[in-house]
Amino acid sequence: MAVNPVFAFFKVTLKEEIHKDRLPHHMAIIMDGNGRWAKQRGMIRAFGHEKGTKAVREVVEGAAELGIEYLTLYAFSTENWNRPKLEVKTLMKLLVSSLKKEIATLQENNIRLSMIGNLDALPSQAKKELLEVMDKTKNNNRMTLTLALSYGSREEITKALKDISLKVKNNIISPENIDDSVIIEHLYTQNLPDVDLLIRTSGEQRISNFLLWQIAYAELYFTEVLWPDFTKDHLYKAILNYQQRERRFGKTSEQIN
């Protein structure tokens, strides 16, 4: 199929407008809208989730090509276990099949796969496949792709507080020494930097219990595009929007400049 030269030119220039020295260090995405995408087409929700895997591939490739070092995708929340059993079962099967299909792509692109969330809550086959891919890609260093699976930020923070409290009780940590760094050490994301840019698709404008600690100073970007329709161009637009913002971290514009 011939590519419209006008569209091709727009696509190239859009990517080229991005300043490589001002990329988000860590980008996180709430991938929303799979179910609505399928419903609009008279399909069951599973088709939307399957189509969404293609958007994942687009975004992962696009982020790696730009040079983004950390990408975290909200794949399955602790609340998602409450969805219809058939949908949950389909999602877990899709996770396993996707991991098997994408291992070669991850290796070829030097991408390391990691995971945050309650690993033990996953079905045994999904857990096994995930651990195998994580092990095979552990030495890759171009980009770290993190899947948030059976993840909930409140559960993460609660677990961290319990772990810290136990260490205080056992005189391993002194209460006076508890600061941001101690809390960070006990979060699932202890090896990840804070989020710079958080993207949510589908028009919803809420955080949905995702990385509440880590997005304290993140720039938030909401788009009406449903996740299965999200492309590299949409990713570029989000990053360009991010680069137009002034990040002050509590300081004044004069202090930043």
N, C-alpha and C positions, 0 to 999 in steps of 0.2 A: 504494500500500500504506500503510495507516494505521500511524503510529508509536506504539508503546507509550508512554503518557505517563510511566510510571514510569522507563523506560529513558531517555527524552528528558531528564527532570529530572536523572537521575544523570549523564548526559553533560555537561549544562550546568554542574552544580555541580563536577564533576571539573575542568573547565577553569578555572572561576572560583576554585578553590582555589590555583591557581598564583600565586605572588608575582612580579609582573612586574619587580620591582627585584632579583630574585635568579635570573634566568635564566642558563643557561650561555651564555657568549659564543660559544664554538665547540663544537658537538656533532658527534660522528662516529658512524657506524653501520656495523657489520659485518652485512650483510644475508645471513643464513644460513638455509637450510632449504628452498630452492626445490625441490631434487631430491627430498627426503623428502616434501614436500607432494604432489608429483605421484605418487610411488610409492605413497603411502597411498591414492590414488584410482585406482590402476591405469593411470596415464598415463605417457607418456615424460617425461623431465626437462624438455624444452623447454616443456611446458605450465606447469610450475612457474615457469620463468623469465618466461614471458609474464604469468602471474598476478602475479608479483612487481612488474611495472611499475606496477600499480595501487596497490600499497603505497607505492611510491616517490612517486607523485602525492599520496597521503594525507599522508605524512610531510612532504613539501616544503611543501604548503599549510599544514599544521598548524604547522610551525616558523615559516613566514613570518607567519602570523596572530598568533602569540604575540610576535613581535619578535626572534626569534633571528637574529643577524647572520651567523653562519657555520655551514654544514652540509656535512659531508664524508661521502660514501657510498663504501664499498668495493665497487666494481662488478666488477672483474676483476683478479686478482693475477698476478704474474709466474709463479707456480706453476700457475695455471689454464690456461696454454698446454699443459700436459701432459695435459689432459683429452681424452676422445675427440674426434677431429677434427670429427665431425658436431655435437657439442654446442658446440664453440668457434665453428664456422661459424654456428650458430643464434644464439649470443649476440651475435656481431658484427652479424648482420642485424637482430637485435632492437634493438641499440644505435642503428643507423642509422635504423630506422623510428621509434623512440621519440623521437629528437632532432627528426625532422621533425614529429612529432605535437605535441610539447610546446613548440616555439618560441613559439607564440602565447600559451600559458599563462605562460611565463617573462616574456614582454614585458608582458603584462597585469598581472602581479604584481610587476613591477619587480625581477626576480631575475636576477642575473648568473651565468653559467655559466663555471666554470673547470675545469682538469684537472691532475692530478698523476700522474706516471708516465712511462714511455717511449713518447712519442707516436709515434715512428718505427716501433715494433713493431706498431702497429695496421694492419689492411688499409687500402689507399688510400682506399676509399669511406668507411669509418668515420672515418678521419683528416680527410678533406675535410669531411664533414658536421659533425664536432665543431668544427673550426676556424671554420666558417661561423656556427654557433650562438654560439660564444664571441665572435666579432667583432660579431655583431648585438646581443648583450646586454652588451657591455663597459661601457656607460655606466649600466647599471641599478645601483641602490645600496640597495635595500631589504634584500636578503640575498644572500650569495655562496654558491652551490651548487657544490661541488667534487666531481667524479667522480674516484675513484682507479682508473685504467685501466692495465693492464699495469704495476701498481705493486707494489713489494716494498720494505719498509723497509730491509732489509739492503743491497739493491742501491742504494737512495737514499743511505745513509750511506757505502757504499763509493765511490760516484761522487763524493760531497762530499769525501772524504778524498783521492782522486786529484786533484781539481781544486785543492784547497788545497795539496797537495804540489807540484804543478806550479808554482803561484804562489810557493811558498817557493824552489823551485829557480831560478826566474827573478827572484828578489829583489823580487817584488811584495808579498809578505807576509813579515814576520819571525816566526820560530817563537815568540818571546817574546810576540807580540801575538795569538796564536791563543787565543780564548776562546769562550764560548757564542755570542756574537753573530756571530763569524766563521763558525762552523759553520752556524748558522741561515741565513746569507746564501747558503750553497751547497746548501741542501736544496731539494727541489721545493716545499716549503711556505713558502718565504721570505716570502711575502706574507700568510701566515695566522698568527693567534695560536695559542698552545698550546691543546690540547684540554682542555675542562673536564669534559665528560661523554662517555664511550664506551659505546655500547649494542651488545650482540650478541644476536641472536635465535637460536632453535632449541635452546636448552639447552646448547650447547657453551660451555665456559668457558676459552677461550684467545684469544690476541691474533692469531695467524696472520700474523705478519710485517707488521702494520699500524701505521704511525705510532709506531714504538718510541721515538723521540726525543721526539715531540710529546705523548705521553701520560704523561710522567714524573710528573705530579701530577694526572692525570685521575681522576675518580670512575668506577668500572666498574660497569655494570649489565647483568646477564644475565637473560634471560627465556626461558621454555620455548616461547613462541609462535613458530611457523614464519613466516618472512618474508612469504609471500603473505597470511597472516592478520593481519598487523600493521596496526593502525588508529591513528587520532588518539588514541583513548582509551588505547591502549597507550603511545603517546608521552607523553601527559599523566602517566600513572602513573610512567614513568621519570623525568620531570622533577620530579615531586613527591617521589619517593624521593631524588633528587639534592639537593633543597632541604632535606631533613631531615638531611643530613650536615654535619659540622663539617669544614671545609677548613682545615688548619693549615699546610700547606706547610713542615713540619719544625719549626714552633713548638709551644709548649704551649697548652692551652686558655686558660690565664690570660692569655697574651700576646695571643691573638686577641680575647678579651673585654675 
